[in-house]
Each structure stands twice: as C-alpha cells, then as structure tokens.
C-alpha cells in the first residue's frame, strides 16, 4: 500500500516502541544460548518502513494481525509486499497454548465495527487474497463464529472478486459454528493441527487431536467446493514417522493442502525449540504428502499456515 494511501506517520515515541518490538522479534525466536540460528533460518534485515506504514493504518482502524501478535518471523517480508493476516475477535486468547505469543487471558467485548474495518483495510490494500484468523474465544456461546462470518461477508461485499481464506479455531467442536463460517462464502477453510497427537497435552492443552480432525472432516463434507487446508509445526520433539502419520490423518479427513514449518520460540516463557529441522527433512515431508494425494504441500523452515496464501492457490489451480 503506497504511503499516500495511509494516515500520518507514527510519532517518534511510537516508532521507537515499534523498533524495540521488532528487535525483540528478531532477537528471541528459536535462537540458542549464544544467539545463533542455523544458516537456513536466518532472515534479511527487517523493512522498518513497510512495517511502519502498515502498522499506522492498522492502529488507526483498531485492527490486529497475527503477524504482529504471534511474532511471525515473516512479518517484515509480508508487510513489505503489502500483505497481512487479519486477526479478529480481539487480541487476547482464552487458551494457553505453549507455542503461541498471542496474549492470553480474558478478552473484552467484541468490536461491532471490526468486520467493516477489515473490509475497508482490505480494499485500501487492494488485496486479491484476504486471510482472516482469530484468537480462541471459548468465552462466547458461538465461539465468535457469527462475527467471523460477518467479517467474511463484509470483505466479499467490499471486494467481490477477492478470495477469502479463513483460519479458524476448533470452536470447541461446535459443528454449527463451523457451518456458520463455511456458509459465509469463504474460498479456503483452514484449521491447524499444529503438532502430532503425542504432543497435544504439552503444546495445545485445551485442544483435542480427534476434535480438530473432525472439524476438517466436517468442513470437507459440508462444503466440498471449498479448499480445505491445515498446518503444523516441527521441531517440538516429534518423530518423522509421527509427522507422516499426521499427514495421513489429514488426508483421511479430506484436507487438500498442508503447510509445514519450523517452530521458533516466540517468547522466553513459551516452549523451547527441541530441534532445528534441516531443509532436506522438509523436502521429505513435502514429497510424502504429495505421494498420498495432497493437492499441494508447502514445507520449509519459514512456512506458516497463512504465508504466501496466493502461491498456495496458484499451485492448486495449476494442478487441476
């Protein structure tokens, strides 16, 4: 998004806070005690100008991105391309997942303006693909699914030709909530498994492996025309055979696309990295996934579930 399309610059104090926050993002995730990362996990310097521009407009509209809240290592790259993953339902999650940097606690009330603000921002950015995710809102009767649906519909009204990908929580297994989101007109339905079954208690203590698979299975059966997608992290102590087992479970549930990336510790009080998985292992996971029928498998150290969403669509379309 060009600078002329956004509101006035951040104050010097706000920009200083932004710089400190980004330095922390660069300094903390996944590094060993000497501050080193393997060569395949080193990123170019952050594009502060691009990050600044997008953050100005996001704050003006009261919007959040998972890029910022989850301390994604790809944030500077995506922001410099004028892309971001909107995170709705607030910025506080009701769950205590061991891998996630998103603030945890009791959220406040929903912002009724949020759906239209997301749509307005997407239009200002002239996006062709919009990715919408959320925190978990186990405090709400419908898990926030009506708000999710309203946001998708608002974006579709503002940009009729846009593709919308939703990355949803499990809604505590409420399939009516899943249906509510699917009926909004989304083009891609994404629900992340995150890790192998054995590690769920440590990594996702309030989630359930079978329940997440059922969410994906239900989405495939209810809306077979919608692309179904799921992602996972590696480097948390899983074995290769367990990853292949998870990929097999995803295919059995009807998932079309899988994303596999390296877990990087986002904060000191989150789970430590057990292993930096080498690039050739990611290649093996991709080859295995394609061999069992996935339409696309994006597997690499910096892959995240919503990273390069347009490339995912292009690869799937090319294979049709």
C-alpha positions as CSV (number, residue, x, y, z in Angstrom):
1,X,0.0,0.0,0.0
2,X,1.6,3.3,-1.0
3,X,2.4,5.8,1.7
4,X,-0.1,8.3,0.2
5,X,-2.9,5.9,1.0
6,X,-2.3,5.8,4.7
7,X,-2.7,8.1,7.7
8,X,0.0,10.4,9.1
9,X,3.2,8.8,10.4
10,X,3.7,7.4,13.9
11,X,5.1,9.7,16.5
12,X,8.8,9.3,17.3
13,X,7.9,7.6,20.6
14,X,5.5,5.2,18.8
15,X,8.1,4.4,16.2
16,X,10.7,3.8,18.9
17,X,8.3,1.4,20.5
18,X,7.8,-0.3,17.2
19,X,11.5,-0.6,16.6
20,X,12.1,-2.2,20.1
21,X,9.2,-4.6,19.5
22,X,10.7,-5.7,16.1
23,X,14.2,-6.0,17.6
24,X,12.7,-8.4,20.2
25,X,11.0,-10.4,17.5
26,X,14.3,-10.7,15.6
27,X,16.3,-11.5,18.8
28,X,14.2,-14.0,20.6
29,X,12.5,-16.7,18.4
30,X,14.3,-20.0,18.3
31,X,17.9,-18.8,19.0
32,X,20.3,-20.8,21.0
33,X,22.0,-19.6,24.2
34,X,24.7,-17.8,22.1
35,X,22.0,-16.1,20.0
36,X,22.7,-18.1,16.8
37,X,20.4,-19.7,14.3
38,X,21.3,-22.3,11.7
39,X,22.1,-20.7,8.4
40,X,18.9,-21.8,6.8
41,X,16.9,-19.9,9.5
42,X,18.5,-16.5,9.0
43,X,16.4,-13.8,7.5
44,X,17.3,-10.4,5.9
45,X,17.0,-7.3,7.9
46,X,13.5,-6.0,8.7
47,X,12.0,-3.5,6.4
48,X,11.1,-0.9,9.0
49,X,9.5,1.5,6.6
50,X,7.0,-1.1,5.3
51,X,6.2,-2.3,8.8
52,X,5.7,1.3,9.9
53,X,3.3,2.1,7.1
54,X,1.0,-0.9,7.7
55,X,1.0,-0.5,11.4
56,X,-0.1,3.1,11.2
57,X,-3.2,2.2,9.2
58,X,-3.9,-1.0,11.2
59,X,-3.8,1.0,14.5
60,X,-6.0,3.8,13.0
61,X,-8.7,1.2,12.3
62,X,-8.3,-0.6,15.6
63,X,-7.2,-3.8,13.8
64,X,-4.8,-6.6,14.8
65,X,-2.7,-9.0,12.7
66,X,-1.5,-12.4,13.7
67,X,1.8,-11.4,12.1
68,X,2.4,-9.0,14.9
69,X,0.6,-10.7,17.8
70,X,2.2,-14.1,17.1
71,X,5.6,-12.6,16.3
72,X,5.8,-14.2,13.0
73,X,9.4,-14.2,11.5
74,X,7.9,-13.4,8.1
75,X,6.2,-10.2,9.2
76,X,8.7,-7.8,7.6
77,X,8.6,-9.7,4.3
78,X,4.8,-9.9,4.1
79,X,4.4,-6.3,5.2
80,X,6.8,-5.1,2.6
81,X,4.7,-6.9,0.0
82,X,1.6,-5.1,1.4
83,X,0.0,-8.3,2.8
84,X,-1.1,-9.3,6.3
85,X,-3.2,-11.8,8.0
86,X,-6.1,-10.1,9.9
87,X,-6.7,-11.4,13.4
88,X,-10.3,-10.8,14.6
89,X,-12.2,-11.3,17.8
90,X,-9.7,-9.1,19.7
91,X,-6.1,-9.6,20.7
92,X,-6.5,-11.8,23.8
93,X,-6.9,-15.6,23.6
94,X,-8.8,-17.7,26.1
95,X,-6.3,-20.6,25.7
96,X,-2.8,-21.2,27.0
97,X,-1.1,-23.0,24.1
98,X,2.6,-23.5,24.8
99,X,3.9,-22.3,21.4
100,X,1.9,-19.1,20.9
101,X,2.9,-15.5,21.6
102,X,-0.6,-14.1,21.3
103,X,-1.6,-12.5,24.7
104,X,-3.6,-14.9,26.9
105,X,-6.3,-14.1,29.4
106,X,-10.0,-13.0,29.5
107,X,-10.9,-11.0,26.3
108,X,-13.1,-7.9,26.2
109,X,-16.3,-7.3,24.3
110,X,-16.3,-7.8,20.5
111,X,-15.9,-4.7,18.4
112,X,-19.0,-4.5,16.2
113,X,-17.1,-2.3,13.7
114,X,-14.4,-4.9,13.2
115,X,-15.9,-6.7,10.1
116,X,-16.3,-3.4,8.2
117,X,-12.9,-2.2,9.3
118,X,-11.3,-5.4,8.0
119,X,-13.1,-5.0,4.7
120,X,-12.1,-1.3,4.4
121,X,-8.5,-2.1,5.1
122,X,-8.5,-5.0,2.5
123,X,-9.9,-2.6,-0.1
124,X,-7.3,0.1,0.8
125,X,-4.6,-2.5,0.3
126,X,-6.2,-3.7,-3.0
127,X,-5.9,-7.3,-1.9
128,X,-6.7,-10.2,-4.2
129,X,-6.4,-12.7,-1.4
130,X,-7.5,-12.0,2.2
131,X,-6.6,-14.2,5.1
132,X,-8.7,-13.9,8.3
133,X,-7.8,-15.7,11.5
134,X,-8.8,-15.2,15.1
135,X,-7.9,-15.8,18.7
136,X,-9.9,-18.6,20.5
137,X,-13.0,-17.2,22.2
138,X,-14.2,-20.0,24.4
139,X,-16.0,-17.4,26.4
140,X,-18.5,-16.8,23.7
141,X,-21.5,-19.1,23.1
142,X,-20.8,-19.5,19.4
143,X,-17.0,-19.2,19.7
144,X,-17.2,-16.0,17.7
145,X,-18.3,-17.7,14.6
146,X,-21.1,-15.2,13.8
147,X,-18.5,-12.4,14.0
148,X,-16.2,-14.5,11.8
149,X,-19.0,-14.9,9.2
150,X,-19.9,-11.2,9.3
151,X,-16.2,-10.3,8.6
152,X,-16.0,-12.6,5.6
153,X,-19.3,-11.3,4.2
154,X,-18.1,-7.7,4.6
155,X,-14.9,-8.4,2.8
156,X,-16.8,-10.1,0.0
157,X,-19.1,-7.1,-0.4
158,X,-16.2,-4.7,-0.5
159,X,-14.1,-6.8,-2.9
160,X,-16.5,-9.1,-4.9
161,X,-13.6,-10.7,-6.8
162,X,-11.4,-11.4,-3.8
163,X,-10.6,-14.9,-2.5
164,X,-11.0,-15.2,1.3
165,X,-9.2,-17.8,3.4
166,X,-10.3,-18.4,6.9
167,X,-8.0,-19.9,9.6
168,X,-10.4,-20.9,12.3
169,X,-10.2,-22.3,15.9
170,X,-11.9,-25.6,16.7
171,X,-14.9,-23.8,18.3
172,X,-14.8,-26.5,21.0
173,X,-16.1,-28.9,18.4
174,X,-19.3,-27.0,17.7
175,X,-20.0,-28.0,14.2
176,X,-22.9,-25.5,13.9
177,X,-20.2,-22.8,14.4
178,X,-18.0,-24.4,11.7
179,X,-21.0,-24.4,9.3
180,X,-21.7,-20.8,10.1
181,X,-18.3,-19.8,8.9
182,X,-18.4,-22.0,5.8
183,X,-21.7,-20.5,4.8
184,X,-20.2,-17.1,4.7
185,X,-18.8,-17.6,1.2
186,X,-15.1,-18.3,2.2
187,X,-12.9,-19.9,-0.5
188,X,-10.4,-21.6,1.7
189,X,-11.1,-23.2,5.0
190,X,-8.0,-23.7,7.2
191,X,-7.8,-25.2,10.7
192,X,-4.4,-26.0,12.0
193,X,-3.5,-29.3,13.7
194,X,-0.2,-27.6,14.9
195,X,1.5,-30.8,16.1
196,X,1.4,-34.6,16.4
197,X,-1.1,-36.3,18.7
198,X,1.5,-37.3,21.3
199,X,2.5,-33.7,22.0
200,X,-1.0,-32.2,22.3
201,X,-1.1,-32.1,26.1
202,X,2.1,-30.1,26.2
203,X,1.6,-27.9,23.1
204,X,-2.2,-27.4,22.9
205,X,-3.5,-28.3,26.4
206,X,-7.1,-27.2,25.7
207,X,-7.3,-28.7,22.2
208,X,-8.0,-32.3,21.1
209,X,-6.4,-34.0,18.2
210,X,-9.5,-36.0,17.2
211,X,-11.7,-32.9,17.5
212,X,-9.5,-30.9,15.2
213,X,-9.6,-33.7,12.6
214,X,-13.4,-33.8,12.9
215,X,-13.6,-30.0,12.2
216,X,-11.7,-30.6,9.0
217,X,-13.7,-33.7,8.1
218,X,-17.0,-31.9,8.6
219,X,-15.8,-28.9,6.5
220,X,-14.9,-31.2,3.6
221,X,-18.3,-32.9,3.8
222,X,-20.4,-29.8,4.1
223,X,-18.6,-27.7,1.5
224,X,-16.7,-29.9,-0.9
225,X,-16.1,-26.9,-3.2
226,X,-14.1,-25.1,-0.6
227,X,-10.4,-25.8,-0.4
228,X,-9.5,-27.4,2.9
229,X,-6.2,-26.7,4.5
230,X,-4.2,-27.4,7.7
231,X,-0.8,-26.7,9.1
232,X,1.7,-28.0,11.6
233,X,5.0,-27.1,13.2
234,X,8.0,-29.3,13.6
235,X,10.9,-29.0,15.9
236,X,8.9,-29.6,19.1
237,X,10.2,-33.2,19.6
238,X,8.1,-35.1,17.1
239,X,9.5,-38.1,15.1
240,X,9.4,-38.2,11.3
241,X,7.1,-41.2,11.5
242,X,4.6,-39.2,13.6
243,X,4.6,-36.3,11.1
244,X,3.9,-38.8,8.3
245,X,1.1,-40.2,10.5
246,X,-0.4,-36.8,11.0
247,X,-0.3,-36.1,7.2
248,X,-2.1,-39.4,6.6
249,X,-4.8,-38.4,9.1
250,X,-5.2,-35.1,7.4
251,X,-5.7,-36.7,4.0
252,X,-8.2,-39.2,5.5
253,X,-10.1,-36.1,6.8
254,X,-10.2,-34.6,3.3
255,X,-7.6,-31.9,3.6
256,X,-6.4,-30.6,0.2
257,X,-3.4,-28.6,1.3
258,X,-0.8,-29.0,4.1
259,X,1.7,-26.4,5.4
260,X,4.7,-27.5,7.5
261,X,7.1,-25.0,9.1
262,X,9.8,-24.8,11.8
263,X,8.7,-23.9,15.3
264,X,10.6,-20.9,16.7
265,X,10.2,-20.0,20.3
266,X,8.4,-16.6,20.3
267,X,8.9,-15.7,23.9
268,X,11.2,-16.9,26.7
269,X,8.2,-18.4,28.6
270,X,7.0,-20.4,25.7
271,X,8.1,-23.9,24.8
272,X,11.7,-24.3,23.8
273,X,12.8,-25.5,20.4
274,X,13.8,-29.1,20.6
275,X,15.3,-29.4,17.1
276,X,16.1,-27.2,14.1
277,X,14.8,-29.4,11.3
278,X,17.1,-29.4,8.3
279,X,15.8,-28.4,4.9
280,X,16.1,-31.9,3.4
281,X,13.7,-33.2,6.1
282,X,11.1,-30.6,5.0
283,X,11.6,-31.8,1.4
284,X,10.9,-35.4,2.5
285,X,7.7,-34.3,4.2
286,X,6.6,-32.5,1.1
287,X,7.3,-35.5,-1.1
288,X,5.5,-37.8,1.2
289,X,2.5,-35.5,1.4
290,X,2.2,-35.3,-2.4
291,X,2.6,-39.1,-2.7
292,X,-0.5,-39.6,-0.6
293,X,-2.7,-37.3,-2.5
294,X,-2.4,-33.7,-1.2
295,X,-3.0,-31.2,-3.9
296,X,-0.2,-29.0,-2.5
297,X,2.2,-29.3,0.4
298,X,4.2,-26.2,1.4
299,X,7.1,-27.4,3.6
300,X,10.1,-25.4,4.7
301,X,11.6,-23.7,7.7
302,X,9.8,-20.4,7.3
303,X,6.5,-21.8,6.0
304,X,3.5,-20.7,8.1
305,X,-0.2,-21.6,7.6
306,X,-1.1,-18.3,6.0
307,X,2.3,-17.5,4.4
308,X,2.2,-16.9,0.7
309,X,-1.6,-17.7,0.5
310,X,-1.7,-16.6,-3.1
311,X,1.1,-19.0,-4.1
312,X,-0.9,-21.9,-2.4
313,X,-3.9,-21.0,-4.6
314,X,-1.8,-20.8,-7.7
315,X,-0.2,-24.2,-7.1
316,X,-3.5,-25.9,-6.5
317,X,-5.1,-24.2,-9.6
318,X,-2.1,-25.3,-11.7
319,X,-2.6,-28.9,-10.6
320,X,-6.3,-29.0,-11.5
